[in-house]
Every structure is written in structure tokens, then in C-alpha cells.
Amino acid sequence: MRPADGQALTLTASSRNSVFYQQFLQQVEDANPTGQIWIVTDNLSSHNSVSTRTWLEDHPRIHHAFIPVGACWLSLQEGWWRIFRKAALAGRSFANPDDIAYATALATSQLNSRAKPWIWGSPAPPTRRLRRRYVHLV
């Protein structure tokens, strides 16, 4: 998920291993052809495996920033994931992996069609205009 514009990429994988994570990183790199890419992620073993670190050495534009253990609330991705789960997965049962992939792709495209920049934290309360409480009639 890119916080600057709210656009997201998803990948449906049969496993949470290094191979699929590297495929996902390749998708991220292809979707962002210029500039540095910072990936904020948790400490899952596939995110820091030897093969992933080797892959990252060959792709110097991509940098990892690991969030501390037990501090998932620091990642904007968690908020997007909550919205995505509600849009794609809540209250549904799937007969096969292709149904999950279809629901994922559909929900991602729907969320991307109305994406806005993400801002961490609560928005400031609206300012209230002062009104005159008493009106003096002459």
C-alpha cells in the first residue's frame, strides 16, 4: 500500500514463504518504476531469510524497515488490511483457491478505485466558529 495515494497491490499465494514474498516484492518494484521503495514489514522469517536478503542485494532500490515485535499498530498496512478483510473476506466461504484469488483481485480494484492518501493517526477535529449567544434588540 502506497500511503501517498492509497493504491495497493495484493498477491494471493499458497504459502507465506520467501519465494512468494520475493514475487510480491517484484510486483511492487514493477508497479513503482522510479525512486526508492521502502517496505515496512513485520519480522516474519520469509521477510528476512537469506534468499530474500540475497534478492534485495540485486534490487538496491528496495529497502526494508522492520516494525518492532508487538507494535503492529505502527504500520499503516494494518489499517488497510482491516478494510480489505471486510471488503473481500468477511462472511464469505470459498470453494477453492481460485475463488479467493478472484475475491482478492476484485476487492483490491474496488478499494483502489476510491483510494485516498493515508495519514497516520486521527484527523484533527473540525474548527468551530463562534456564534453570538445573545442578540440585543433596540
MOHUNOR-V331130 format. One record per residue. RES is the residue in one letter. D_CENTER is the distance of its C-alpha to the mean C-alpha in whole Angstrom. Layout:
BEGIN
RES:D_CENTER  RES:D_CENTER
END
This chain:
BEGIN
M:3  R:7  P:8  A:11  D:11  G:8  Q:8  A:6  L:8  T:9  L:12  T:14  A:16  S:19  S:19  R:17  N:19  S:19  V:20  F:17  Y:14  Q:17  Q:16  F:13  L:13  Q:16  Q:14  V:12  E:15  D:17  A:14  N:15  P:18  T:19  G:19  Q:17  I:14  W:12  I:10  V:9  T:10  D:12  N:16  L:16  S:19  S:18  H:16  N:19  S:21  V:24  S:23  T:20  R:21  T:24  W:22  L:20  E:23  D:24  H:21  P:21  R:19  I:16  H:16  H:14  A:14  F:14  I:14  P:17  V:18  G:18  A:16  C:12  W:12  L:12  S:8  L:6  Q:4  E:7  G:8  W:5  W:6  R:10  I:10  F:9  R:12  K:14  A:14  A:14  L:16  A:18  G:22  R:22  S:23  F:23  A:26  N:25  P:22  D:22  D:22  I:18  A:17  Y:19  A:17  T:13  A:14  L:16  A:13  T:11  S:13  Q:14  L:11  N:11  S:15  R:14  A:11  K:12  P:12  W:10  I:12  W:12  G:15  S:18  P:19  A:23  P:25  P:27  T:30  R:33  R:37  L:40  R:42  R:46  R:47  Y:51  V:52  H:56  L:58  V:62
END
